[in-house]
Amino acid sequence: MKTILIAEDEVDIAETLQSYLEWVGYRVLLAFDGRDALHKAIEHMPDLILTDMMMPRMDGPELIQELRATPALSHIPIITMSAQSRGLELPFFRKPFELPKLVAEIQRMVGEHGSPGN
């Protein structure tokens, strides 16, 4: 089972994403700021990181910079999301977005996950 780390400071959004991604077959870890996301990435080595661009303690661009500067984490695919800012040169979803489109991008980046409800 593929693991996705979600870095999102808005609890409702994070939990909605978690529920949906678990429903379609992914294992999901949550982090509510960039610093926590970096620690969880080091500890769990997720298959993909989905990060908000604006978060406390360490924002999305800072998190991405740290991930890319850490050899053990630099290969992990990243998808960015934000209500306002653009996602650098990475796949980007402007909030609000359609969850099936996000899942299609995740599948493209890390492969199949299982079937809904499993």
N, CA, C and O atoms as a GROMACS GRO file, in nm:
protein
  472
    1MET      N    1   0.084  -0.118   0.000
    1MET     CA    2   0.000   0.000   0.000
    1MET      C    3   0.089   0.125   0.000
    1MET      O    4   0.181   0.136   0.081
    2LYS      N    5   0.062   0.217  -0.090
    2LYS     CA    6   0.138   0.341  -0.100
    2LYS      C    7   0.100   0.436   0.014
    2LYS      O    8  -0.015   0.440   0.058
    3THR      N    9   0.200   0.511   0.061
    3THR     CA   10   0.180   0.606   0.170
    3THR      C   11   0.190   0.748   0.119
    3THR      O   12   0.285   0.783   0.047
    4ILE      N   13   0.092   0.829   0.156
    4ILE     CA   14   0.091   0.971   0.120
    4ILE      C   15   0.098   1.053   0.248
    4ILE      O   16   0.023   1.029   0.343
    5LEU      N   17   0.188   1.149   0.250
    5LEU     CA   18   0.199   1.244   0.360
    5LEU      C   19   0.130   1.373   0.316
    5LEU      O   20   0.167   1.432   0.215
    6ILE      N   21   0.030   1.416   0.393
    6ILE     CA   22  -0.040   1.540   0.365
    6ILE      C   23   0.008   1.645   0.465
    6ILE      O   24  -0.002   1.626   0.586
    7ALA      N   25   0.060   1.756   0.413
    7ALA     CA   26   0.100   1.870   0.495
    7ALA      C   27  -0.002   1.981   0.471
    7ALA      O   28   0.000   2.047   0.366
    8GLU      N   29  -0.089   2.001   0.566
    8GLU     CA   30  -0.201   2.095   0.550
    8GLU      C   31  -0.241   2.146   0.688
    8GLU      O   32  -0.274   2.067   0.777
    9ASP      N   33  -0.239   2.279   0.706
    9ASP     CA   34  -0.270   2.336   0.838
    9ASP      C   35  -0.419   2.352   0.864
    9ASP      O   36  -0.458   2.371   0.979
   10GLU      N   37  -0.502   2.344   0.762
   10GLU     CA   38  -0.647   2.352   0.783
   10GLU      C   39  -0.699   2.211   0.811
   10GLU      O   40  -0.702   2.125   0.722
   11VAL      N   41  -0.739   2.188   0.935
   11VAL     CA   42  -0.775   2.054   0.982
   11VAL      C   43  -0.887   1.993   0.898
   11VAL      O   44  -0.879   1.875   0.863
   12ASP      N   45  -0.990   2.070   0.866
   12ASP     CA   46  -1.101   2.014   0.787
   12ASP      C   47  -1.055   1.965   0.650
   12ASP      O   48  -1.095   1.857   0.606
   13ILE      N   49  -0.970   2.042   0.586
   13ILE     CA   50  -0.919   2.001   0.455
   13ILE      C   51  -0.831   1.876   0.470
   13ILE      O   52  -0.844   1.782   0.392
   14ALA      N   53  -0.742   1.877   0.569
   14ALA     CA   54  -0.653   1.763   0.590
   14ALA      C   55  -0.733   1.635   0.616
   14ALA      O   56  -0.702   1.530   0.559
   15GLU      N   57  -0.833   1.644   0.700
   15GLU     CA   58  -0.912   1.524   0.734
   15GLU      C   59  -0.998   1.478   0.618
   15GLU      O   60  -1.018   1.358   0.601
   16THR      N   61  -1.049   1.571   0.538
   16THR     CA   62  -1.126   1.533   0.420
   16THR      C   63  -1.036   1.460   0.320
   16THR      O   64  -1.073   1.355   0.267
   17LEU      N   65  -0.918   1.515   0.296
   17LEU     CA   66  -0.823   1.449   0.207
   17LEU      C   67  -0.784   1.312   0.260
   17LEU      O   68  -0.780   1.215   0.185
   18GLN      N   69  -0.757   1.304   0.389
   18GLN     CA   70  -0.720   1.177   0.450
   18GLN      C   71  -0.829   1.073   0.430
   18GLN      O   72  -0.802   0.962   0.386
   19SER      N   73  -0.953   1.109   0.461
   19SER     CA   74  -1.064   1.014   0.448
   19SER      C   75  -1.080   0.965   0.304
   19SER      O   76  -1.097   0.845   0.280
   20TYR      N   77  -1.075   1.057   0.210
   20TYR     CA   78  -1.093   1.019   0.070
   20TYR      C   79  -0.979   0.932   0.021
   20TYR      O   80  -1.002   0.829  -0.043
   21LEU      N   81  -0.857   0.971   0.050
   21LEU     CA   82  -0.742   0.893   0.003
   21LEU      C   83  -0.736   0.755   0.069
   21LEU      O   84  -0.695   0.658   0.005
   22GLU      N   85  -0.774   0.746   0.194
   22GLU     CA   86  -0.781   0.613   0.258
   22GLU      C   87  -0.891   0.530   0.195
   22GLU      O   88  -0.875   0.410   0.176
   23TRP      N   89  -1.002   0.593   0.162
   23TRP     CA   90  -1.114   0.522   0.099
   23TRP      C   91  -1.073   0.460  -0.034
   23TRP      O   92  -1.118   0.351  -0.069
   24VAL      N   93  -0.987   0.531  -0.110
   24VAL     CA   94  -0.944   0.475  -0.239
   24VAL      C   95  -0.820   0.387  -0.227
   24VAL      O   96  -0.768   0.340  -0.328
   25GLY      N   97  -0.772   0.364  -0.105
   25GLY     CA   98  -0.670   0.262  -0.087
   25GLY      C   99  -0.531   0.305  -0.049
   25GLY      O  100  -0.438   0.224  -0.051
   26TYR      N  101  -0.512   0.432  -0.014
   26TYR     CA  102  -0.380   0.478   0.028
   26TYR      C  103  -0.369   0.480   0.180
   26TYR      O  104  -0.469   0.495   0.250
   27ARG      N  105  -0.248   0.465   0.230
   27ARG     CA  106  -0.218   0.491   0.371
   27ARG      C  107  -0.184   0.639   0.378
   27ARG      O  108  -0.109   0.689   0.295
   28VAL      N  109  -0.240   0.710   0.477
   28VAL     CA  110  -0.223   0.855   0.483
   28VAL      C  111  -0.167   0.897   0.618
   28VAL      O  112  -0.213   0.851   0.723
   29LEU      N  113  -0.068   0.985   0.613
   29LEU     CA  114  -0.012   1.049   0.732
   29LEU      C  115  -0.045   1.197   0.724
   29LEU      O  116  -0.041   1.255   0.616
   30LEU      N  117  -0.078   1.259   0.839
   30LEU     CA  118  -0.108   1.401   0.842
   30LEU      C  119  -0.002   1.478   0.917
   30LEU      O  120   0.052   1.432   1.018
   31ALA      N  121   0.027   1.597   0.866
   31ALA     CA  122   0.112   1.694   0.935
   31ALA      C  123   0.044   1.829   0.919
   31ALA      O  124  -0.006   1.862   0.811
   32PHE      N  125   0.041   1.908   1.026
   32PHE     CA  126  -0.032   2.034   1.023
   32PHE      C  127   0.057   2.156   1.007
   32PHE      O  128   0.010   2.270   1.015
   33ASP      N  129   0.185   2.134   0.984
   33ASP     CA  130   0.277   2.241   0.946
   33ASP      C  131   0.397   2.177   0.876
   33ASP      O  132   0.417   2.056   0.881
   34GLY      N  133   0.476   2.261   0.813
   34GLY     CA  134   0.588   2.210   0.734
   34GLY      C  135   0.695   2.140   0.815
   34GLY      O  136   0.751   2.040   0.771
   35ARG      N  137   0.722   2.191   0.933
   35ARG     CA  138   0.825   2.129   1.017
   35ARG      C  139   0.785   1.987   1.058
   35ARG      O  140   0.866   1.895   1.053
   36ASP      N  141   0.658   1.971   1.098
   36ASP     CA  142   0.608   1.839   1.132
   36ASP      C  143   0.611   1.746   1.010
   36ASP      O  144   0.644   1.628   1.021
   37ALA      N  145   0.578   1.802   0.893
   37ALA     CA  146   0.581   1.722   0.770
   37ALA      C  147   0.722   1.672   0.741
   37ALA      O  148   0.741   1.557   0.701
   38LEU      N  149   0.821   1.758   0.760
   38LEU     CA  150   0.959   1.718   0.736
   38LEU      C  151   0.999   1.604   0.829
   38LEU      O  152   1.062   1.507   0.785
   39HIS      N  153   0.964   1.614   0.956
   39HIS     CA  154   0.997   1.507   1.052
   39HIS      C  155   0.926   1.376   1.016
   39HIS      O  156   0.986   1.269   1.023
   40LYS      N  157   0.799   1.386   0.977
   40LYS     CA  158   0.725   1.264   0.939
   40LYS      C  159   0.780   1.204   0.810
   40LYS      O  160   0.782   1.082   0.795
   41ALA      N  161   0.824   1.288   0.718
   41ALA     CA  162   0.884   1.236   0.594
   41ALA      C  163   1.011   1.158   0.625
   41ALA      O  164   1.033   1.050   0.569
   42ILE      N  165   1.094   1.210   0.714
   42ILE     CA  166   1.217   1.141   0.753
   42ILE      C  167   1.185   1.009   0.821
   42ILE      O  168   1.249   0.907   0.794
   43GLU      N  169   1.087   1.011   0.909
   43GLU     CA  170   1.052   0.892   0.987
   43GLU      C  171   0.983   0.784   0.903
   43GLU      O  172   1.010   0.665   0.922
   44HIS      N  173   0.894   0.824   0.811
   44HIS     CA  174   0.809   0.727   0.743
   44HIS      C  175   0.841   0.704   0.595
   44HIS      O  176   0.793   0.608   0.537
   45MET      N  177   0.922   0.792   0.533
   45MET     CA  178   0.958   0.779   0.392
   45MET      C  179   0.834   0.754   0.303
   45MET      O  180   0.821   0.647   0.243
   46PRO      N  181   0.744   0.850   0.295
   46PRO     CA  182   0.621   0.831   0.215
   46PRO      C  183   0.652   0.818   0.066
   46PRO      O  184   0.760   0.854   0.020
   47ASP      N  185   0.555   0.766  -0.006
   47ASP     CA  186   0.568   0.751  -0.151
   47ASP      C  187   0.540   0.882  -0.224
   47ASP      O  188   0.584   0.900  -0.338
   48LEU      N  189   0.466   0.972  -0.159
   48LEU     CA  190   0.431   1.100  -0.219
   48LEU      C  191   0.397   1.197  -0.106
   48LEU      O  192   0.346   1.157  -0.002
   49ILE      N  193   0.427   1.326  -0.130
   49ILE     CA  194   0.392   1.430  -0.033
   49ILE      C  195   0.299   1.529  -0.102
   49ILE      O  196   0.328   1.579  -0.211
   50LEU      N  197   0.186   1.556  -0.038
   50LEU     CA  198   0.089   1.654  -0.083
   50LEU      C  199   0.097   1.770   0.015
   50LEU      O  200   0.062   1.755   0.132
   51THR      N  201   0.142   1.887  -0.031
   51THR     CA  202   0.165   1.996   0.061
   51THR      C  203   0.092   2.125   0.022
   51THR      O  204   0.087   2.164  -0.094
   52ASP      N  205   0.037   2.188   0.124
   52ASP     CA  206  -0.016   2.322   0.110
   52ASP      C  207   0.104   2.416   0.095
   52ASP      O  208   0.213   2.384   0.141
   53MET      N  209   0.083   2.529   0.031
   53MET     CA  210   0.193   2.624   0.012
   53MET      C  211   0.205   2.722   0.127
   53MET      O  212   0.314   2.775   0.153
   54MET      N  213   0.094   2.748   0.197
   54MET     CA  214   0.097   2.844   0.308
   54MET      C  215   0.062   2.772   0.438
   54MET      O  216  -0.053   2.732   0.459
   55MET      N  217   0.163   2.756   0.524
   55MET     CA  218   0.146   2.687   0.653
   55MET      C  219   0.232   2.759   0.757
   55MET      O  220   0.325   2.830   0.722
   56PRO      N  221   0.199   2.739   0.884
   56PRO     CA  222   0.284   2.797   0.990
   56PRO      C  223   0.413   2.717   1.008
   56PRO      O  224   0.427   2.606   0.957
   57ARG      N  225   0.506   2.777   1.080
   57ARG     CA  226   0.634   2.719   1.121
   57ARG      C  227   0.729   2.691   1.005
   57ARG      O  228   0.848   2.719   1.015
   58MET      N  229   0.680   2.636   0.897
   58MET     CA  230   0.759   2.616   0.775
   58MET      C  231   0.658   2.606   0.661
   58MET      O  232   0.575   2.515   0.661
   59ASP      N  233   0.662   2.698   0.566
   59ASP     CA  234   0.563   2.695   0.459
   59ASP      C  235   0.600   2.592   0.352
   59ASP      O  236   0.705   2.528   0.360
   60GLY      N  237   0.515   2.578   0.252
   60GLY     CA  238   0.537   2.479   0.147
   60GLY      C  239   0.669   2.494   0.074
   60GLY      O  240   0.742   2.396   0.059
   61PRO      N  241   0.703   2.616   0.026
   61PRO     CA  242   0.831   2.630  -0.043
   61PRO      C  243   0.952   2.595   0.045
   61PRO      O  244   1.048   2.536  -0.004
   62GLU      N  245   0.946   2.630   0.173
   62GLU     CA  246   1.056   2.594   0.264
   62GLU      C  247   1.062   2.443   0.283
   62GLU      O  248   1.171   2.385   0.285
   63LEU      N  249   0.946   2.380   0.298
   63LEU     CA  250   0.941   2.235   0.312
   63LEU      C  251   1.001   2.168   0.188
   63LEU      O  252   1.084   2.077   0.200
   64ILE      N  253   0.960   2.212   0.072
   64ILE     CA  254   1.011   2.154  -0.053
   64ILE      C  255   1.163   2.171  -0.062
   64ILE      O  256   1.233   2.078  -0.102
   65GLN      N  257   1.212   2.288  -0.025
   65GLN     CA  258   1.357   2.312  -0.027
   65GLN      C  259   1.429   2.214   0.066
   65GLN      O  260   1.532   2.158   0.029
   66GLU      N  261   1.376   2.193   0.185
   66GLU     CA  262   1.437   2.099   0.280
   66GLU      C  263   1.430   1.956   0.229
   66GLU      O  264   1.527   1.881   0.242
   67LEU      N  265   1.317   1.918   0.171
   67LEU     CA  266   1.304   1.783   0.116
   67LEU      C  267   1.405   1.759   0.005
   67LEU      O  268   1.469   1.654   0.000
   68ARG      N  269   1.420   1.856  -0.084
   68ARG     CA  270   1.512   1.841  -0.196
   68ARG      C  271   1.658   1.845  -0.152
   68ARG      O  272   1.745   1.791  -0.222
   69ALA      N  273   1.686   1.906  -0.038
   69ALA     CA  274   1.823   1.915   0.013
   69ALA      C  275   1.862   1.793   0.097
   69ALA      O  276   1.978   1.779   0.136
   70THR      N  277   1.765   1.707   0.126
   70THR     CA  278   1.791   1.588   0.207
   70THR      C  279   1.799   1.468   0.114
   70THR      O  280   1.697   1.425   0.059
   71PRO      N  281   1.919   1.411   0.094
   71PRO     CA  282   1.934   1.304  -0.005
   71PRO      C  283   1.834   1.189   0.008
   71PRO      O  284   1.785   1.140  -0.094
   72ALA      N  285   1.803   1.147   0.128
   72ALA     CA  286   1.711   1.034   0.145
   72ALA      C  287   1.568   1.069   0.105
   72ALA      O  288   1.487   0.979   0.081
   73LEU      N  289   1.536   1.199   0.098
   73LEU     CA  290   1.399   1.242   0.067
   73LEU      C  291   1.385   1.308  -0.069
   73LEU      O  292   1.273   1.330  -0.117
   74SER      N  293   1.496   1.338  -0.132
   74SER     CA  294   1.493   1.420  -0.254
   74SER      C  295   1.420   1.356  -0.371
   74SER      O  296   1.380   1.427  -0.464
   75HIS      N  297   1.401   1.226  -0.370
   75HIS     CA  298   1.334   1.156  -0.479
   75HIS      C  299   1.182   1.150  -0.465
   75HIS      O  300   1.113   1.113  -0.559
   76ILE      N  301   1.130   1.187  -0.348
   76ILE     CA  302   0.986   1.172  -0.321
   76ILE      C  303   0.907   1.272  -0.407
   76ILE      O  304   0.935   1.392  -0.403
   77PRO      N  305   0.809   1.223  -0.484
   77PRO     CA  306   0.726   1.314  -0.563
   77PRO      C  307   0.645   1.406  -0.473
   77PRO      O  308   0.604   1.368  -0.363
   78ILE      N  309   0.622   1.528  -0.520
   78ILE     CA  310   0.548   1.628  -0.443
   78ILE      C  311   0.438   1.688  -0.529
   78ILE      O  312   0.459   1.719  -0.646
   79ILE      N  313   0.320   1.702  -0.470
   79ILE     CA  314   0.210   1.776  -0.530
   79ILE      C  315   0.181   1.893  -0.438
   79ILE      O  316   0.172   1.877  -0.316
   80THR      N  317   0.167   2.012  -0.496
   80THR     CA  318   0.138   2.130  -0.416
   80THR      C  319  -0.008   2.170  -0.433
   80THR      O  320  -0.072   2.138  -0.532
   81MET      N  321  -0.058   2.243  -0.331
   81MET     CA  322  -0.195   2.292  -0.336
   81MET      C  323  -0.202   2.423  -0.259
   81MET      O  324  -0.130   2.444  -0.162
   82SER      N  325  -0.290   2.511  -0.305
   82SER     CA  326  -0.306   2.640  -0.239
   82SER      C  327  -0.431   2.709  -0.292
   82SER      O  328  -0.474   2.685  -0.405
   83ALA      N  329  -0.488   2.794  -0.210
   83ALA     CA  330  -0.598   2.878  -0.255
   83ALA      C  331  -0.546   3.000  -0.329
   83ALA      O  332  -0.621   3.064  -0.403
   84GLN      N  333  -0.417   3.034  -0.310
   84GLN     CA  334  -0.366   3.157  -0.368
   84GLN      C  335  -0.241   3.141  -0.452
   84GLN      O  336  -0.239   3.182  -0.568
   85SER      N  337  -0.137   3.082  -0.396
   85SER     CA  338  -0.008   3.084  -0.466
   85SER      C  339   0.009   2.966  -0.560
   85SER      O  340  -0.056   2.862  -0.544
   86ARG      N  341   0.095   2.982  -0.655
   86ARG     CA  342   0.126   2.879  -0.754
   86ARG      C  343   0.223   2.778  -0.695
   86ARG      O  344   0.298   2.811  -0.603
   87GLY      N  345   0.221   2.656  -0.746
   87GLY     CA  346   0.298   2.548  -0.691
   87GLY      C  347   0.438   2.530  -0.745
   87GLY      O  348   0.480   2.416  -0.769
   88LEU      N  349   0.511   2.637  -0.767
   88LEU     CA  350   0.647   2.628  -0.818
   88LEU      C  351   0.645   2.553  -0.950
   88LEU      O  352   0.556   2.575  -1.032
   89GLU      N  353   0.740   2.464  -0.972
   89GLU     CA  354   0.744   2.386  -1.096
   89GLU      C  355   0.696   2.243  -1.072
   89GLU      O  356   0.738   2.150  -1.140
   90LEU      N  357   0.607   2.228  -0.976
   90LEU     CA  358   0.556   2.097  -0.938
   90LEU      C  359   0.408   2.088  -0.974
   90LEU      O  360   0.344   2.190  -0.997
   91PRO      N  361   0.353   1.966  -0.980
   91PRO     CA  362   0.208   1.955  -0.999
   91PRO      C  363   0.135   2.039  -0.895
   91PRO      O  364   0.172   2.038  -0.777
   92PHE      N  365   0.032   2.112  -0.938
   92PHE     CA  366  -0.034   2.209  -0.854
   92PHE      C  367  -0.185   2.197  -0.866
   92PHE      O  368  -0.239   2.181  -0.976
   93PHE      N  369  -0.254   2.204  -0.751
   93PHE     CA  370  -0.399   2.205  -0.747
   93PHE      C  371  -0.444   2.330  -0.671
   93PHE      O  372  -0.404   2.352  -0.557
   94ARG      N  373  -0.527   2.410  -0.738
   94ARG     CA  374  -0.582   2.530  -0.674
   94ARG      C  375  -0.706   2.490  -0.594
   94ARG      O  376  -0.798   2.427  -0.647
   95LYS      N  377  -0.708   2.528  -0.465
   95LYS     CA  378  -0.822   2.499  -0.379
   95LYS      C  379  -0.938   2.591  -0.414
   95LYS      O  380  -0.916   2.708  -0.443
   96PRO      N  381  -1.060   2.541  -0.413
   96PRO     CA  382  -1.098   2.400  -0.395
   96PRO      C  383  -1.077   2.323  -0.526
   96PRO      O  384  -1.086   2.380  -0.634
   97PHE      N  385  -1.048   2.196  -0.514
   97PHE     CA  386  -1.025   2.113  -0.632
   97PHE      C  387  -1.109   1.987  -0.621
   97PHE      O  388  -1.162   1.954  -0.515
   98GLU      N  389  -1.120   1.916  -0.733
   98GLU     CA  390  -1.197   1.792  -0.736
   98GLU      C  391  -1.109   1.676  -0.691
   98GLU      O  392  -1.001   1.654  -0.747
   99LEU      N  393  -1.154   1.603  -0.591
   99LEU     CA  394  -1.075   1.492  -0.537
   99LEU      C  395  -1.042   1.385  -0.641
   99LEU      O  396  -0.930   1.336  -0.641
  100PRO      N  397  -1.135   1.346  -0.730
  100PRO     CA  398  -1.098   1.246  -0.831
  100PRO      C  399  -0.982   1.291  -0.920
  100PRO      O  400  -0.901   1.208  -0.962
  101LYS      N  401  -0.973   1.421  -0.950
  101LYS     CA  402  -0.861   1.470  -1.031
  101LYS      C  403  -0.731   1.461  -0.954
  101LYS      O  404  -0.626   1.429  -1.011
  102LEU      N  405  -0.736   1.488  -0.824
  102LEU     CA  406  -0.617   1.473  -0.741
  102LEU      C  407  -0.573   1.327  -0.738
  102LEU      O  408  -0.454   1.297  -0.752
  103VAL      N  409  -0.667   1.236  -0.720
  103VAL     CA  410  -0.633   1.094  -0.716
  103VAL      C  411  -0.573   1.050  -0.849
  103VAL      O  412  -0.479   0.970  -0.850
  104ALA      N  413  -0.626   1.100  -0.960
  104ALA     CA  414  -0.570   1.064  -1.091
  104ALA      C  415  -0.424   1.109  -1.101
  104ALA      O  416  -0.341   1.037  -1.156
  105GLU      N  417  -0.392   1.227  -1.050
  105GLU     CA  418  -0.254   1.276  -1.053
  105GLU      C  419  -0.166   1.192  -0.961
  105GLU      O  420  -0.053   1.159  -0.997
  106ILE      N  421  -0.216   1.157  -0.844
  106ILE     CA  422  -0.140   1.071  -0.753
  106ILE      C  423  -0.112   0.937  -0.819
  106ILE      O  424   0.001   0.887  -0.814
  107GLN      N  425  -0.212   0.879  -0.882
  107GLN     CA  426  -0.194   0.751  -0.952
  107GLN      C  427  -0.088   0.764  -1.060
  107GLN      O  428  -0.004   0.675  -1.078
  108ARG      N  429  -0.092   0.875  -1.134
  108ARG     CA  430   0.007   0.897  -1.239
  108ARG      C  431   0.148   0.902  -1.181
  108ARG      O  432   0.243   0.853  -1.243
  109MET      N  433   0.161   0.960  -1.064
  109MET     CA  434   0.293   0.981  -1.005
  109MET      C  435   0.347   0.860  -0.928
  109MET      O  436   0.468   0.835  -0.929
  110VAL      N  437   0.259   0.785  -0.860
  110VAL     CA  438   0.309   0.674  -0.776
  110VAL      C  439   0.247   0.539  -0.808
  110VAL      O  440   0.283   0.439  -0.746
  111GLY      N  441   0.156   0.535  -0.902
  111GLY     CA  442   0.099   0.407  -0.939
  111GLY      C  443  -0.032   0.377  -0.868
  111GLY      O  444  -0.080   0.454  -0.786
  112GLU      N  445  -0.085   0.263  -0.902
  112GLU     CA  446  -0.215   0.221  -0.848
  112GLU      C  447  -0.210   0.203  -0.698
  112GLU      O  448  -0.102   0.191  -0.639
  113HIS      N  449  -0.325   0.200  -0.639
  113HIS     CA  450  -0.338   0.200  -0.493
  113HIS      C  451  -0.433   0.094  -0.442
  113HIS      O  452  -0.424   0.055  -0.325
  114GLY      N  453  -0.521   0.046  -0.522
  114GLY     CA  454  -0.627  -0.043  -0.476
  114GLY      C  455  -0.757   0.006  -0.534
  114GLY      O  456  -0.757   0.093  -0.621
  115SER      N  457  -0.867  -0.048  -0.489
  115SER     CA  458  -0.996  -0.004  -0.541
  115SER      C  459  -1.075   0.064  -0.430
  115SER      O  460  -1.052   0.037  -0.312
  116PRO      N  461  -1.170   0.152  -0.467
  116PRO     CA  462  -1.246   0.224  -0.366
  116PRO      C  463  -1.309   0.130  -0.263
  116PRO      O  464  -1.362   0.025  -0.297
  117GLY      N  465  -1.302   0.172  -0.139
  117GLY     CA  466  -1.362   0.096  -0.032
  117GLY      C  467  -1.274  -0.014   0.024
  117GLY      O  468  -1.312  -0.076   0.123
  118ASN      N  469  -1.160  -0.042  -0.035
  118ASN     CA  470  -1.072  -0.149   0.014
  118ASN      C  471  -0.978  -0.096   0.118
  118ASN      O  472  -0.897  -0.172   0.171
   0.00000   0.00000   0.00000
